[in-house]
Amino acid sequence: MSASSVSRRRILSLWLPRLPIDRIQRFFNSAGLGKNNNDPSIVVIKDVNALVIHALNEVAERLGLYIGQPLANARAMCPDLKVFDADVVADAKTLSDIADWCDRFTPLVALDAPHGLFLDITGCAHLFGGEAALLQTLVRALARQGFAVSAAIAGTSVCARTLTRQATGSIVADGGEAAAIDRFPVSALGADEAITTGLRRAGLKTIGDVASRSASEITARFGARFSTLLAHALGQGDAPISPRKPLPDYIVEKRFAEPIATDTMIAMTLSRLADTLIAAMEKQGKGARRLEAAFFRTDGVVRAIMVETGRPVTRSAVVDRLFRERLDALADPLDPGFGFDMVRLSASRTEIVVQEQRDLDAHVHDSDELAALIDRIAARIGGKRVVVHLPQNTHIPEQAVLAASAQHHLTAAMQAEWPARAESEPPLRPLRLFDQPEPVTVPFATVPDGPPHQFTWRRAKHAVVRVEGPERIAMEWWRQDGKQLTRDYFRIEDAEGLRFWIFRDGLYEGEVFDADGKPASPNWYVHGLFA
């Protein structure tokens, strides 16, 4: 649906008022611990050196307990109270999992911390039978998962959020926001407690009372931020929500009346979705660089698998093969549980496909085969483990080579120019370079710039018989702030024919001093081994 055909946005607000205690209850149920749901239970959190109620179940609420009540008072009212410590991180993870599950309705899902969500359902409610059917479907599904939930739909996020706290299940038509919330108390707007108290003292007890005053009067007394909040609640403009994930370029999905659980059906579904996705991108001359398959289980769990490619993919067979490799290599196998009722395939990154002459150029074919091989290996073991090396414009040995992702830098690696080796000359750099130079013990050496006569490395003594050097390498002072010392490198061969690349760290009488300021002996390190 084009933007011009939609007059206003439609926002569905979700609020899970008992999320902390519902999360704990779900844990007990899944673990089969047999916790009695009829027991009064609360979650407490520390507030100003005192434990207060952070969340409570319905049984505890019927006994007169309330959020913010001190734990000591709650125990006095209910001695058999079951108390749990708050886990804000686990609650945030649970809310994030619920947001992932809500992606089945719309990809535009935003967090409304600490226990709420916003869903931008503009233009997609008809896919679920209308706004009322969508709201009921969502609420019933979350209730089956064990969550108490309140939901409402309005033209602005602030109005929808207010309705979830006061009139759950409300669906406000476009333009009816002001009339829908005018009777609610000012505290329903979610403003600061100081502002709410100030409004009450001024005799403005309901949102309608506040709305009856001029905007300039409200701004002068309570600030522009609250004035803007009130305007948004009344449907007079709205701030955009911030979706958790960027909207993919292309999305295709398949819903099932009967959940699927077999590997064969999952593979067939992905293959068909790949055909549809590639056909949609082909019409606009694009190929996929990053693909994500999301599997929605009937119990609310969502599993997402992502693959990346070095070049834009324009064939469904390649997409199918990459996901087969990824699924086969999963350390945590794809658990269907009671089955997947929806599978979605999306292309979150696409590029325009550049047509090349491929019939006569053998190098193009070789490059394509190499890129395809890298993609398959990356899908199986991870893209960060498949690297190429690129030369860097620096003389510091450990920084002269950069390990980069092969999928993203294959072309640069194939075109890179490395320093040419002089013919009939031994290599100037070792075949094996250590990530970190390893210290060696040098009992004595010719100073100020002479090589060692012997050294000890890894508890073994080595007598030096041949030496080439020194090669002096000064550190990049404009990057190092003078903290790195000048190095003198030597190519050394010991009595057994082993060849080392060692260096003296610092210049004697120039950079290395003891605590008294007198010249000290520099340290020695082995940095690599020649073949």
C-alpha positions in Angstrom: 0.0 0.0 0.0 1.5 3.4 -1.0 2.0 6.1 1.6 -0.5 8.4 -0.3 -3.3 5.9 0.3 -2.9 6.0 4.1 -4.2 9.2 5.8 -2.8 8.4 9.3 -0.8 5.8 11.0 -2.4 3.2 13.1 -0.5 2.1 16.3 -1.3 -0.9 18.4 0.0 -0.6 22.0 0.7 -3.7 24.1 1.2 -3.5 27.9 2.2 -6.5 30.0 1.5 -5.3 33.5 2.6 -8.5 35.2 5.6 -9.4 33.0 8.1 -10.0 35.9 5.8 -12.4 37.8 4.4 -14.0 34.6 8.0 -14.7 33.5 8.7 -16.5 36.8 5.4 -18.4 36.6 6.2 -19.6 33.0 9.6 -20.8 34.3 8.0 -22.9 37.0 5.4 -24.3 34.5 8.1 -25.2 32.0 10.3 -26.8 34.6 7.3 -28.9 35.9 7.9 -27.7 39.5 4.2 -27.7 40.2 4.0 -24.2 41.7 0.4 -23.4 42.8 -1.0 -20.6 40.7 -3.4 -19.7 43.5 -0.6 -18.6 45.8 -0.1 -14.9 46.3 3.3 -14.1 44.7 5.2 -10.8 44.3 8.4 -9.6 42.8 10.4 -7.1 44.9 13.0 -4.6 43.9 15.3 -2.3 46.0 14.2 1.3 46.1 15.9 3.8 48.4 17.4 1.1 50.6 14.0 -0.6 51.0 12.4 -3.6 49.2 9.1 -2.7 47.5 6.7 -4.6 45.3 7.7 -4.4 41.7 5.1 -6.8 40.3 2.4 -9.1 41.7 0.0 -11.7 40.5 -3.8 -11.4 40.5 -4.2 -13.3 43.7 -1.9 -10.9 45.6 -3.7 -7.9 44.1 -7.1 -9.2 45.3 -5.6 -9.3 48.8 -5.0 -5.6 48.7 -1.3 -5.5 47.8 -0.1 -3.0 45.3 3.0 -2.0 43.3 5.4 0.2 45.4 4.2 -1.2 48.7 7.0 -2.0 51.1 7.7 -5.7 51.5 7.4 -5.5 55.3 3.8 -4.1 55.0 3.0 -6.8 52.4 4.2 -9.6 54.7 2.2 -8.2 57.6 -1.0 -8.3 55.4 -0.1 -11.8 53.9 2.3 -14.0 55.9 2.2 -16.8 53.3 3.4 -14.4 50.5 5.8 -15.9 48.0 8.6 -13.4 47.3 11.0 -13.3 44.3 13.8 -11.0 43.5 13.5 -8.8 40.5 15.6 -9.6 37.4 15.5 -6.6 35.1 17.8 -8.2 32.6 15.6 -11.3 32.3 12.5 -9.2 32.0 14.1 -7.2 29.2 15.0 -10.4 27.4 11.5 -11.7 27.7 10.0 -8.5 26.3 12.5 -8.7 23.4 11.4 -12.3 22.7 7.8 -11.2 22.7 8.7 -8.4 20.3 10.4 -11.0 18.0 7.1 -13.0 18.1 5.1 -9.8 17.2 7.1 -9.5 14.0 4.6 -12.0 12.5 2.1 -9.1 12.5 4.3 -6.3 11.4 8.0 -5.7 11.0 7.7 -2.3 12.7 7.8 -3.2 16.4 9.2 -0.8 19.0 9.9 -1.2 22.7 7.9 0.8 25.2 10.0 0.1 28.3 9.8 -1.4 30.7 6.8 -3.7 29.9 5.2 -2.5 26.7 5.5 -2.6 22.9 4.3 -0.5 20.0 3.3 -2.1 16.7 2.8 0.0 13.6 0.0 -1.8 11.9 -0.7 0.8 9.2 -1.9 -0.9 6.1 -1.5 -4.5 7.3 -4.5 -5.0 9.6 -6.7 -6.3 6.7 -4.3 -9.2 6.4 -5.6 -10.5 9.7 -9.3 -9.7 9.2 -9.2 -6.1 10.4 -8.0 -4.3 13.4 -10.4 -5.9 15.9 -9.5 -9.4 14.7 -5.8 -8.6 14.8 -6.1 -7.2 18.4 -8.0 -10.3 19.6 -5.7 -12.7 17.9 -2.6 -11.1 19.5 -4.1 -10.8 23.0 -5.4 -14.4 23.0 -2.1 -15.8 21.7 -0.1 -14.0 24.5 -2.7 -15.1 27.1 -2.2 -18.7 26.0 1.6 -18.2 26.5 0.9 -17.2 30.1 1.0 -13.4 30.0 -1.5 -10.9 31.3 -1.8 -8.4 28.5 -3.6 -5.1 27.7 -3.9 -3.8 24.2 -5.5 -0.8 22.3 -5.3 0.7 18.9 -5.3 4.4 18.0 -3.9 6.9 15.6 -1.0 7.9 17.9 1.3 5.9 20.1 0.7 8.1 23.2 -3.1 7.7 22.8 -2.8 4.0 22.3 -0.5 3.7 25.3 -2.9 5.7 27.5 -5.8 3.4 26.5 -3.9 0.2 27.4 -3.7 1.5 31.0 -7.3 2.6 31.2 -9.6 0.9 28.6 -8.0 -2.2 27.3 -9.4 -3.5 24.0 -10.3 0.0 22.8 -10.0 0.8 19.1 -10.2 4.5 18.4 -11.1 5.7 14.9 -8.9 8.3 13.2 -9.6 11.7 14.7 -11.4 10.3 17.8 -8.4 10.3 20.2 -9.4 13.4 22.2 -12.9 12.1 22.9 -11.6 8.6 23.8 -9.3 9.8 26.6 -10.8 13.0 28.0 -12.4 11.3 31.0 -9.2 9.5 32.1 -7.1 10.9 35.0 -4.0 12.9 34.1 -1.8 10.2 35.6 -2.7 8.0 32.6 -0.5 10.2 30.3 2.6 8.8 32.0 4.1 12.2 32.7 6.4 12.9 35.6 5.0 12.6 39.1 5.8 16.2 39.8 3.8 17.4 36.8 0.8 15.1 37.7 0.8 16.5 41.2 0.9 20.0 39.9 -2.0 19.4 37.6 -4.1 18.0 40.4 -3.3 21.0 42.7 -4.4 23.3 39.9 -7.8 21.5 39.7 -7.0 19.7 36.5 -7.8 16.1 37.4 -8.7 14.6 34.0 -7.1 14.8 30.6 -10.2 16.6 29.4 -9.7 19.3 32.0 -6.1 19.8 30.8 -7.1 19.9 27.2 -9.6 22.6 27.9 -6.8 25.0 28.7 -4.8 26.8 26.0 -1.6 25.2 24.8 0.4 28.3 25.7 -0.9 28.2 29.3 0.1 24.6 29.7 3.5 25.1 28.2 4.2 28.1 30.4 3.3 26.2 33.6 4.4 22.6 32.9 6.9 22.9 30.0 7.0 22.2 26.3 7.7 18.5 26.7 4.4 17.9 28.6 2.6 20.1 26.2 3.8 18.0 23.3 2.9 14.8 25.1 -0.6 16.1 25.6 -1.0 17.1 22.0 0.1 13.6 20.8 -2.4 12.0 23.2 -5.1 14.1 21.7 -4.2 13.1 18.2 -2.6 16.4 17.2 0.5 14.9 15.6 2.7 12.1 16.9 6.4 11.3 17.3 7.5 8.3 15.2 8.2 5.1 17.0 11.7 3.6 16.8 11.5 0.0 15.4 13.9 -2.5 17.0 15.1 -3.7 13.6 15.5 -1.9 10.3 12.8 -2.8 7.7 14.1 -5.4 5.3 14.2 -4.5 1.6 12.1 -7.6 0.7 10.0 -9.9 2.7 8.2 -13.1 1.8 6.5 -15.5 4.2 4.3 -18.6 4.4 1.7 -19.2 7.1 0.4 -22.7 7.9 -3.0 -23.7 9.2 -1.4 -26.8 10.6 2.1 -26.3 12.0 5.1 -28.0 10.3 7.8 -29.8 12.2 9.8 -32.0 9.8 13.1 -31.1 8.2 11.7 -31.9 4.8 8.8 -29.5 5.1 11.1 -26.8 6.4 13.5 -27.2 3.5 10.7 -27.2 1.0 9.2 -24.1 2.5 12.5 -22.3 2.4 13.1 -23.3 -1.2 9.7 -22.0 -2.3 10.2 -18.8 -0.4 13.6 -18.4 -2.1 11.9 -18.7 -5.5 9.4 -16.0 -4.6 12.0 -13.7 -3.1 14.4 -13.9 -6.0 11.6 -13.3 -8.5 10.6 -10.1 -6.6 14.2 -8.8 -6.6 14.8 -9.8 -10.2 12.0 -7.4 -11.3 14.1 -4.5 -9.9 17.4 -5.8 -11.0 18.7 -6.5 -7.5 20.5 -9.4 -5.7 20.6 -10.3 -2.0 23.7 -9.8 0.1 22.2 -10.6 3.5 19.3 -13.0 4.0 17.5 -14.0 7.1 15.1 -16.9 7.7 12.8 -16.6 10.7 10.9 -19.6 12.1 7.8 -18.8 14.3 6.8 -21.5 16.7 3.3 -22.0 18.0 4.5 -21.4 21.6 5.8 -18.0 20.8 9.5 -18.8 20.4 11.2 -17.3 17.3 14.4 -18.7 15.8 16.2 -16.6 13.2 19.1 -17.7 11.0 21.1 -15.3 8.9 23.5 -15.9 5.9 25.6 -13.4 4.1 27.1 -13.5 0.6 30.2 -12.0 -1.0 28.3 -11.0 -4.1 24.6 -10.3 -4.9 22.7 -13.6 -5.2 20.3 -13.8 -8.1 19.5 -17.5 -8.1 17.1 -19.3 -5.7 19.2 -22.4 -5.8 22.1 -20.6 -4.3 19.9 -19.3 -1.5 18.5 -22.7 -0.9 22.0 -24.3 -0.7 23.4 -21.6 1.7 20.5 -22.2 4.2 20.9 -25.9 3.9 24.6 -25.5 4.8 23.7 -23.2 7.7 21.0 -25.5 9.1 23.3 -28.5 8.9 26.0 -26.7 10.8 23.9 -25.3 13.7 25.4 -26.1 17.0 22.0 -25.7 18.5 19.7 -27.6 16.1 16.5 -26.0 15.0 13.9 -27.3 17.5 10.4 -27.1 16.1 8.7 -27.8 19.4 5.0 -28.2 18.6 5.7 -26.9 15.1 6.2 -23.7 13.1 3.1 -21.9 12.1 5.0 -19.3 10.0 8.3 -19.1 8.1 9.6 -15.8 6.8 12.5 -15.1 4.4 13.7 -11.6 4.1 16.5 -9.8 2.3 17.8 -7.1 4.7 20.6 -6.0 2.4 20.4 -5.9 -1.4 22.4 -4.4 -4.2 21.9 -3.6 -7.9 23.2 -6.4 -10.0 25.9 -5.3 -12.5 25.8 -7.3 -15.7 29.2 -8.6 -16.8 30.4 -10.5 -19.9 30.8 -14.0 -18.6 31.0 -16.2 -21.7 34.5 -15.3 -22.8 36.3 -14.2 -19.6 37.6 -17.2 -17.7 38.7 -15.1 -14.8 35.1 -14.0 -14.1 34.0 -17.7 -13.9 36.9 -18.5 -11.5 36.0 -15.5 -9.4 32.4 -16.6 -9.2 33.3 -20.1 -8.2 35.6 -18.8 -5.5 33.0 -16.4 -4.1 30.4 -19.2 -4.1 32.8 -21.5 -2.2 33.6 -18.8 0.4 29.8 -18.2 0.9 29.3 -22.0 1.5 32.1 -22.2 4.0 31.0 -19.0 5.7 27.5 -20.4 6.0 28.8 -23.5 7.7 31.5 -22.1 10.1 30.7 -18.4 10.2 31.8 -15.5 8.1 34.3 -14.1 10.6 36.4 -17.3 10.3 36.9 -17.0 6.5 39.4 -14.2 6.0 41.7 -12.8 3.3 44.8 -10.7 4.0 45.3 -7.2 2.7 48.6 -5.2 2.7 48.7 -2.1 4.8 50.8 1.0 4.2 53.0 0.7 7.3 56.5 -0.6 8.1 55.5 -2.0 11.5 55.6 -5.8 11.0 52.5 -6.8 13.1 50.4 -4.1 11.4 51.6 -4.7 7.8 48.8 -7.2 7.1 45.1 -6.9 7.8 42.9 -9.9 8.1 39.5 -9.0 6.6 36.3 -10.9 5.9 36.7 -12.8 2.6 33.0 -12.3 1.7 33.3 -8.5 1.8 36.9 -8.0 0.6 37.5 -10.8 -2.0 37.9 -8.4 -4.9 40.3 -6.1 -2.9 42.4 -9.2 -2.0 42.6 -10.4 -5.6 43.7 -6.9 -6.7 46.1 -6.3 -3.8 49.8 -5.6 -4.7 52.3 -7.1 -2.3 56.0 -6.1 -2.1 58.0 -8.1 -4.6 60.7 -10.4 -3.3 64.2 -10.0 -4.7 65.2 -13.0 -6.7 68.2 -15.1 -5.4 67.9 -13.3 -2.1 66.7 -14.8 1.2 63.3 -13.5 2.5 63.5 -10.4 4.6 60.4 -11.4 6.6 59.8 -14.7 8.4 57.3 -17.2 7.1 55.7 -17.4 10.5 55.1 -14.1 12.4 53.9 -14.3 16.0 50.8 -12.4 17.0 52.7 -11.1 20.0 56.5 -11.0 20.2 57.8 -13.5 22.7 60.5 -12.4 25.2 64.0 -14.0 25.1 66.8 -13.8 27.6 70.1 -12.4 26.2 73.0 -12.7 28.7 75.2 -10.3 26.8 75.4 -8.5 23.4 77.6 -6.1 21.6 76.3 -2.6 22.3 75.0 -0.2 21.2 73.7 -2.0 18.1 75.3 -5.4 18.1 73.5 -8.8 17.9 73.4 -11.3 20.8 76.0 -14.2 20.9 73.4 -16.5 22.5 69.8 -16.3 23.8 67.3 -18.4 25.7 63.8 -18.9 24.2 61.1 -21.2 25.7 63.7 -22.6 28.1 66.1 -23.7 25.3 69.4 -22.1 24.7 70.5 -21.1 21.2 74.0 -20.3 20.2 74.2 -17.7 17.4 76.4 -18.7 14.5 75.2 -16.3 11.7 73.6 -12.9 11.8 72.1 -10.5 9.3 71.2 -7.0 10.4 70.3 -4.8 12.1 67.2 -3.5 10.4 66.0 -0.5 12.3 62.3 0.2 12.5 61.0 3.3 14.3 57.5 3.3 15.6 54.9 5.7 14.2 55.2 8.5 16.7 52.1 10.3 15.3 50.0 7.3 16.3 51.8 5.8 19.3 52.3 9.0 21.4 55.9 8.0 21.8 55.0 4.9 23.9 56.6 2.4 21.5 60.4 2.1 21.3 62.6 1.8 18.3 63.4 -1.7 17.3 66.5 -3.2 15.8 65.7 -6.5 14.0 68.2 -9.3 13.3 68.0 -12.4 11.2 69.7 -15.0 13.2 70.7 -18.7 12.6 71.7 -20.9 15.5 74.0 -23.9 15.6 71.3 -26.3 14.7 70.3 -24.4 11.6 67.1 -22.8 13.0 66.5 -19.2 11.8 64.9 -16.6 14.0 63.7 -13.0 13.6 64.5 -11.2 16.8 64.7 -7.6 17.8 66.0 -5.4 20.6 63.3 -3.1 22.0 64.7 0.3 22.5 68.0 2.2 21.9 70.7 1.9 24.5 71.5 5.2 26.1 68.7 6.8 24.1 65.3 5.2 25.1 65.8 2.7 27.9 66.6 3.9 31.4 66.2 2.5 34.9 64.4 4.1 37.8 67.4 6.3 38.6 67.5 7.7 35.0 70.7 5.7 34.1 70.9 3.8 30.8 69.6 0.3 31.1 69.8 -2.9 28.9 66.9 -3.1 26.4 64.7 -6.2 26.3 64.9 -8.7 23.5 62.1 -10.5 21.7 61.6 -13.2 19.0 59.0 -12.0 16.5 59.0 -14.8 13.9 60.6 -18.0 12.5 62.0 -18.5 9.0 61.4 -21.8 7.2 
